[in-house]
Amino acid sequence: MHILILPKQSVHTFDNASAQPPEFAQDFYQIVTTLIADFDLTAQGYRLINNGGPNQLVPQWHWHLVSEHQQEAHD
């Protein structure tokens, strides 16, 4: 499973994140913890990845929530 998480606000790099209001970090935490619970990733294991610099191909700060867990499709 691979979930790409993009903020609604335009934040280009980790270095620019400090200019965001505290709600930015709070919202991010809430989204990630909700996804972890919804997909039962605590038991399965997961990685939360953030790339930067030349490793960041998308010009927007973003995260990858990755797990070996295979989620069944929902209607």
N, C-alpha and C positions, 0 to 999 in steps of 0.2 A: 504494500500500500504506500502511496506517495501523495501527500496533500501539499499543495503550494499555498502559502498564506501571504497575501499582499495587504498592506494597510490602505485604507481609503485616502489618507493624506499622502501627498507626494513627499517621500523621504528618500533621497538618493543613496545615502550611505549611512553606516552606523555612526560615523562622526557627526552627521546632521541630526541625529535622533535627540540629542540633548536639548535642541531648540523646541521640541514638542512639549505640549502640556502633560502633566502627570497622568491624565486620563488615557493618553496614548499607551503607556506601559500597562495600565490597569486593564484596558480593553484587550490588549494583546494577551495578557495573562489569562483573562477570562475565556477568550477564544480557544487558546491552546488547551487549557484544563478541560473545557467542554468537549473538545475533539477527542482528547485522551479518554475521557469517561465514555463518550458516545461509542467509540470503537473498541472499548475495553483494552486499551493499550498498556495499562499499568501491569497487567498480568502477562501480556504478550511481549512487552519490551518495545521501545521506540527510540528514535534519534531526532533531535530538533537541530537542524543545520542552518547556519547563516554564512553565506559567502561574502567576500569583500574584495575590493581592489580588482586586479585583472581576473580573479576567479568569479567575479559577479558579471555574468553575461547580460542579465536583465538590468537596465539602468534605474532600478527602483529597489529600495531595501526590502527584502523578502526572506521568508523562511521556508524550509522544507521539513515537514513532519513525516518521517519515514519509519516503516515497520515491516518486518517480514510477515506479519499477520495478514492473511488473506481475508478481506471483508466480502461477504456475500452481497450481491446486488439487491437493492430494495426497490419496490414499486413506487 
